[in-house]
Amino acid sequence: MKKQYWIGMLAVAALAFGVGQTMAQDGGEDKAVAAPAMPPWYAKSKEHADLAQSVGEFDVVTEFWVAPDAPPQKAPATATRKVIMNGYYVEETFRLPMGAGVFEGRATLGYDVVRKQYVQTWIDNSISTLSTSYGTVKDGVITFIADDIDRNTGKIVKTKTVIKVENENKWVNSMFNVTEKGDVPTMRLTYTRKK
């Protein structure tokens, strides 16, 4: 399987090189051999353009629930978001000062045109696991569902992240553990664009 994949990738690279060489030899675009049409899963969508509007520097109010019936603990954080990978993804660097150190996380957020779903990944400097979730949008709200690690027990749990955009300068990410008794809040992040 790996061998076939790499042969296919080399064939694509050779095709791209050959088209470029033909253009150069023929004296430019007017005489170039037309490149084959790209499949639709290579295209960028309206969703990619929408995500690109979320780039910038943000102050973040973090709220953590250590117990469902306890009030959340609050702390200030910052986030920097930028477009990466030819506009297919937005990457976020999240920083939360904690005592003598800093909690740092990296997220990527994109849109999968084949699955017709948003896709999100998360890694941070406190745990070795990678979180991946897929989300759908309804009434302007994106809801992500994932099987993730419970940081208290180490068990796999179903999680939900709900992103509500108030405007281009402010949105709220609310996170829950999904249980038989309902959604249990674990964290809420309120992003406000820096002025």
N, C-alpha and C positions, 0 to 999 in steps of 0.2 A: 504494500500500500504506500509506504513512504517513498519507494523508488518511483512509482507511478506519479506521485505528487510532484517530486522534484523534476521528473522528465517534463511534466506539464508546465511547470514554472519556467524551466529553461526554454521551452517552445514559445511561451508568451514573450519572454525577454528577447529571443531571437527574432520574433515577428516585429516587435517594437523597433529593434535595431535595424532590421531590414527596411522597414518603412522610412525610417530616418535617413538611411543611406540612399534610398531611391530618390527622396526629396532633394538631398544634397547633390546627387549626380545629375538630376534633371534640371537643376537650376532654380528650385524653389517650389512654392505651393502650387502654382498654376499647372505644373506638369506632374505633380506628385500622384502616386497611386493612392487611392482613397483607402483609409484604414477601415477595417471592419467595424460595424456598429457595436458599441459596448452593450452588454446585457443590462437589463434594468436594475439588477441588484448592485451595480456600480454607481448608480445615480445618487445624487444628493436630493433630499426632499424638503418640503416646507418645514418639517419638524427639525431638520438640521439647521435651517435658517433661524427658527425660533430659539433653539438652544444657544446659538451664537450670540443672541441678545443678552444672555446672562453673564457675559464675560465682564471682568472688572475686579475691583477691590471691595471687600465687604466686611462690616462689623457683624458679628454673630452673637446673639444671646443664646447660650446653651442652658437647657433645663433637663436635669436627670432625675428619674424616679428610682430611688433605692428600694422602695416598697410601694405597692399600688395604692395603699391608703395614706402614705406620707406625702407631705408637700414636696414639690420638686426642689432640688438644689440648683442654684443659678451660678453661672460663671461666664465671663466675657471671652470671646475667641475672635479670630480673624480668618478670612478665606480669600484666596486669589483664584480666579477662574480665567482660563485662556482656551482658545481654540487650538486643537492639535490634529494631526493626521489628516491633512488636506481638507479640514472642515467637517470630517465625519464625527468628531468627538469634541466635547468640552472636558478639560481636565481641571480638577479643583485641588488645591493644596490647602488643608485645614490645619490651623494651629491653635492650641489651647494651653496656655501656661498652667502648670500644675506643680505647686511647691517649688522645688529646685530645678525641675525639668519642664519639658514641653511635650504634650501629647500632639503628635502630628499624624494626619491621615491624608491619603490620596484617593480621590474618586475620579472615575471617568463616567461620562454620561453621553449616550448616543441614541441613535434611532436605527433599528434593524428593518430595512425596507422589505426583506423577505418575510420575516415573522410578523411585520406590522406592529411592532412593539418597541417601546423604549427599552434600553439596556443600561444597567448601571453596575459598576464594580467599586469595591472599597478595600483598601489595605491600610494598616496603620502600624505604628511603632510599638504597640503593646501586645500584639498577638500574631501568631504565625499563619492564620487562616486568611483566605481570600473570599470575600463575599461577592456573589453575582446575583442580580435580580432582574426580572423582566417586568415591565409595567405597561399599563394601558391608560388612555386618557378618556375621561367622561366629564362633560360640563366644565372643561378647563382644569380639571384636577387629575394629576398623574398618580396612580396607585401601583406601587411595586410590591410583589410578593416574592419571598425567597425562603429556602431552607438554610438556616444559619446556625452558628454556634452561640449558645447561651453562655455568656462570659462568666456567670456565677457557677454553673453546673458542668459545663463542657459538653452538654448534650445538644443534639440537633433539634432546633425548634423552628416552627414556621413564623416568619416575621412579615410585617407590613410597613411600608413607608408611604406616606401620603404627602404629596407636594402641592400646596395651594399657592398660586402666584397672585399676589395682590396687584402688583404692577411691575414694570421693568426694574424698579429699584428696591422691591421688597417681596419676599416670599417666605413661607414657613414649611419646614420639613418635620412632620410628626411621625414618630416611630413606635411600633407596638409589637409585642409578642401576641401571636394569635393562639387563643386557647379555646377549649370547649365551652368555657363560660363567657367568652367574648374577648375583645381586644384589650390588652393590658398595656398602658402607656409606659415606655421606657425612656424616651428622650424626645425633646422638641428643640429645633434649631430655627431661630428667626434671623433671617439675613436682611441687612439693610445696606444699600450701596453707600460707600464712603463719599463724602462731598469734596 
